Amino acid sequence: MKPFPILLFALAAGNATALAQTRQQTLEVTVENNWTSAKEDEPVVIRLADVNPGFEVQSATVFCGEKEIPSQLDDLNRDTEADELAFVADIPARSKQTFRVILSDQPSEKTYPARTHAQMRLSDKNQKCPHINYITFEGTVPVKQSYSAMYHHGPAFESELVAFRAYMDNRQSIDLYGKKYQRLELAETNFYPKKEQLAAGYGDDVLWAGTSIGVGSFRGWLDNKLQTIDTVESRSAGVLASGPVRSVVEFFDRNWQYGGRTLNMTQRYTLYAGHRDVQVDIRFKEANAKDATFSTGVQKLERDNVGFLQADGLAGSWGSNLAYKNDTINHPRETVGLGICVPKRYVTAHQEDDVNYLFQMNTDGGRELTYYFTFNALKEDKGFKDSPSWFAYLKEWQQALAQPCKVTIHSLHNN
């Protein structure tokens, strides 16, 4: 009988050792909204390097009071380790809320309801169209080939409100998918809804961008003209995140020959749950990017266009167009509102051409710049129905972007 106490002691010691090996860090995160309007689904992002947990974070749990809320860990540099924790929260006007965050070195299998989705697929004559996360094309590959090699021509991403795709070619233009109902659809329609899906109220492509700036597409600017990203050593695209809080997709252009410079550029597009606007982050490896000029904007719609262009970085348009030129029966004319907001510190000039409202930009002396774009489809059951209400929304949106919540983080303890 003597071995039993020894065995029990060994088991207890083993359990204690396992518990001791679990490492955690608890954070107190205060989110303060000093603006006069409430913030809905306000993004809160914690860079793990800033809180220095001292271990590789495998899972996280966020509490508002005693209620657990959805959160998302993302590996954004593709080194297999999480870089950021993100969640969204509703913060009333002139108030603050405190959240408790527990970081752990142990993985978790818990899931939250999906509120965003991103995907990238290969074109396939056998109609299998496999999903992929990242792809690189040599710069010598004709852009029509890279464009055609991708199902829906590049990465696609969505929130409940809106969906987008970005083209895998030298334009890397943004195209739009408008929805009637607030839900995720791309996994079912893949940007190309069937007739029965359209009859059931699914969304569809709502914009013909052509060679225009579309909405928020990034361009070079030389000799007073828009420039696409033509000469590169290679061009890559990937899905970095797809989850309950946000989707993140990126393009990387290696050794872009631009205006006598060689630039390595990352374009990153982030769409949060509950949002119709996308955050665009442009990053350059080289310091001489600060001397270059770039451009973005929104296009003018082909019929009944009305729009505006402000020196402070806000522009919008409203009108109708045919997204499908070859099938106007199943895909009738669509009315959309487009919008872009470039923080004033990046804006160097603004102008119209025949088809666009444009901003010229620089990096404000650094190696990066950030701007935002958004859109609304008239078909939305809870969207905007005319240009005055859309333009009023854009002005409120610009004010909201200029009044971000203040996030304060305190480390309570480590286990």
N, C-alpha and C positions, 0 to 999 in steps of 0.2 A: 504493500500500500504506500510505501514511502515515495515512490516515483511521482505520484499524482500531485502532491504539493509543489514538487520541483517543476513539473510540467506546467501547472497553473501559473506559477511564478514566471516561467519563461514566456508563456502566452501574454500575460499581463505586461511584462517588460517589452515584448515585441510590439504590442498595441501602443504602449506609451511612446516607444521610439518612433513608430509611424506617425503618431499625432505630433510629436515634437518636430518631425521633419517637415510638416506642413508649415509653410511660411506665408504670412499675411501682412499687409499694411492697410491700415484704416485711415481714410482721409475725410475731413470735413470740408465740403465744397459749398460755398455761399455764392448764390447768383443774384445779383442786385440789378433791378430795372429802374433806372432813374428817369425814364421817359414818361410822358403824359399818357401814353397808350399801353394797353396790355400787349405782352409778347406771347404769341401762340407757337408751340413747337420751336422754341428758341434753342438753337444748337449750343451745346456745351461740350467743349473738346479739351481733354486733359492729355498733354504730352507726357508720356511715362518717364522720359529722360528728365523732365523738370521736377518730378516728385521723387526720383531716385529710390525706387523700392529696394534695391540691393539684391534682387532675384529676377528671374525671367517670369513675367506675368503670363499665366496660362488662362486665367478666368477673372471675371470681375462681377460684382453685384452692387447695384445702386439702389438706395432706399430714399424715399421722400417720406419722412416720418417713419411709420412702420410698414409702409407700402413699398414693395419692390417694383421698380419701373424698368422698362427695357433699356438695355445698353449694348454696346458693340465694341469689341476690340478689333483693331485693324492693323495689319502688317502692310505698311505703305511703301517700304523700300525693298520688299521681296527678299528679306534675309531670314525668313521663317520666324521672326520674333515680333510680337506686337509693339507698335510704336505709339498708338493713340487709343484712348478710350473716349467714346462719344455717346451722348444721350441727348434727348430733347425734352423740354419742359415748358409748361405754361406759367408765365410770371406776370401777375397783375401789375398795373401801372403803379409807379412809385412805391415799389415794395421789393422785398427780397425773400428768397427761400433757401433753406439749408438742406443739403443732401449728404448722406453718409455713403461712402464708397469703400468697398472692401476688395482689395487686390489680393490674388492668391497665386501661388506657384503650382497649384493643382488644377488640372483641366476639369471642365464641367460639360455635361451633356444637355443642360437646360436650353430651351429655345423660347423665343418670343414671336408673337405674330409678325409676319412680314409686312412692312410698310414701304419698302423700296425693293427694287430688283434691277440687276444689271446682267447682261449676257453678251457673249461674242461667239459666233459660230462660223465654221468654214462652209463655203459652197461645195456641193457634192452632187454629181450627176446621178448618184443612186438615191438621192433625197434623204440621206442619213444626217447630213449637216451637223457634224459633231461639235459639241461645245468645247471651247478652249478658253484659257485665261490670259495668254500673252502670245504675241506673234511679232516677228521681225522680218521685214523685207529688205533685201539689198537695194541700195539706191539706184542700181542699174535696171531694176525691174520696172517696166513701163507702168505708169500710174493706173492705166485702165486695167491692167492685169491684177494689181493689188486690190483695186476697187471691186473687181468682179470675183476675186478669190474669196471674199468675205460675204457670208450670208447677211442680209440687210446692210451690206457694204461697209461694215465697221461695227464697233461696239454700240450697244443700245442700252438705255437705262431709263428708269421711271420711278415716280412716286405715285401715290393714289390719284393725284390730280392731272399729271402730264407725263409725257414720254418723249425721249429724244434719241437720235442716233448721230454718230459722227463718222464722216467718210474717211476710209482708209486710202487716201490719195494725197496729192500735193495741195489740195484745197483744205482738207480736214474740216469741211464745213459741217455746220449743225443743221439737222433736219428735224421736223416736228411731227409728233403723233398726238392728235387731239382726241379726248375722251368725252363721251356723254355722261358716264357715271364715274364716281370716285372709287376706283378699285385698281388692282394690278392686273394687267392684261398681256404683257409681252410674252410670257411663257406659253400662252395659248395662241396668240395671233402671230408672234414673231415679226411684228411690224406690217405684216401682209394679211389682213383679215380675209377670210373666205366669205362668200356671199351670204351663207347662213349666219355667220358671226355678225356681219354688218346688219342683217335683218334683226338680230337679237340685241342690237344696240351697242356693239363693240365699237371701239374707236378706229382711227385710220390716219394715214399720212394726210396732213392738212396744208403743206407748204411746198411750192415749187421754187427752190432757191436758185437753180441754174448757176450762173457765174456771179451772182450777187453775193453780198456779205451774209445773207440769210439772217440769222439772229445770233449775234455774239461770236461769230466765227473770227478766228485770229488770222491776221494778215501782216505782211511787211508793208512798208510804205517808202517808195523810192521814186524820185522824179515826179512827185505829185500824183503817183498812181499806186493802186493796190498791187501787192506782190504775193503770189502763192509761194509755198515752201517747195521749191523746185529741185535744186541741186543739193543732195544729201548723200552721205555715205551709207546710211540706212535709215529706215523709218519703222517705228514700233508702235503697237497699241496693246492695251491690256485692261482687264477688269481687276482692280485692286480690292474692291469691297462691294458686297451686295448683302444687305441685311435689314434688320428691323428699324435701324436708325438712319442709315445713309447708304448710298451707292457712290463709288468713286471709280472713274475710268481715267486713263491717261494716254497721251501720245508722247513719244520720245523721238526727236529728230537729231541724229548724230551727224556732227560736222556739216551743218547747214551753211552753205556759201551764200552770204547775204551782205551786199553793199561793201565788199572788200573785207569782210570779217568771216571768221569761222566760229559758228555758235553751236553749242550743244544745248538743246532746249527741251524742257518738259512742259507739256500742257496738261493740267489736271482739272477735271470737271467733277464737282461734288454736288449731289442732290440729296437733300434731307427729307425725312418723313414729314408729310403735311405741307410741303413747299411746292410752289410752282416756279421758283427761281433757282438758278444754278450758279454756284460760285466757281469762278475760273481763276486758277493760279498758274501763272507763267513763271518758270524758273530757268535762269541761264547759269551755266558753269563759269562763263568768262566774264571778267570785269568790264571788258570793252562794250558789253551790251548796253551799258548806261549811255553810250554816245549814239545809239541807234534809235530810229523812229519806227513805230509799229502802228497798226490800225485795227479797229473793230467798229461795229455799229449794228444797225438793223436795216433791212431792205424796205423799199417801198412796194406795196402790194399792187398787182397788175390792174385792178379795177377799183374805182371809188376810193383810192388811197387818200387818207388824211394823216398828217403826222407833225412832229415837232422835233427840234434839235436845240438843246440848250448848252451854253458855254460851260456850265458847271458839271457836265458829264452825263446828263439824262437825255434820252431820246426815245421816241415811241412812234408806232405807226398802226394804222387800222385800215382794213380793206379786205377784198376778196381775191381769190385766185383759184386756178385749176391745178391741183397737186398731181393729177393724172391727166396728161394731155391726150392719151389714147383711149380713155374709157370714161366718158362723162356721164354714162348712164348709172353704172354702179358706184362711181366716185364723183358726185356732183361738185359744183363750185363750193369752196369753203371760205368762210369769213373768220379772220384771226386778228388778234392784237399782239403786237410785238413790243418788247421793251428792253432797254439796256441801261445800266448805270455804271459809269467809270468814275471812281473817286477822283475828285478835282485835282489832287496832287499829281496824277499821272497824265492829265490832259494837256496837250500842247497846242491843239488847234481843233476846229470842227468845221465841216463843210458838207454840202449835198452834192451828189452827182445825179445822173439820170435815174438811177435805180436804188440809191442808198442814202441813208443818213449816217455820216461817218465821224468818228473821232480819231485824231492822231494822238499817240501816246508815247511816253518813254518810261523808264524804270525809276524815275525820281532819284537818280544818282546811285541806285543799287543794282542788284542782279535779278530782281523779281518785280512783278506787278500783279494786281488782283482786280477783277471786275466781275459784274453779275449780269445775267440776262434772264428773261422770263417771257412767257406768252400765255395767251388765253384763246380758246376756240369758242366760237359762238354756239356750237352744238352742246357745250357743257350745260348740264341741267342746273348747276349752281354757280355758273360763271358770270362774266360781264357781257352785257347785251348791246352795248353801243360804245362809240369812241369817247364821248365825254366821261362816262363812268370808268372806262379803262385808263384814260389819261389821268384822271383824278387818283386812281389807284397807284399809278406809277409814281406820282409825286409823293404820296404817302409812303410808298415802298422805299424811295430814295431817303426820306427822312428817317425811316426805321433802320435802314442800313447804317446811317450816320450816328445812330444811338444804340450801339451794341450794349448788351448787359455786361456788367463788371463781374468777373469771376475771381474769387479768392479761395485759395486752397491751403488748408492746414493739415499737417500730418499729426494724427492723434497718437498712434502707437504702432509698433511693429511686433509681430509674433515670430 
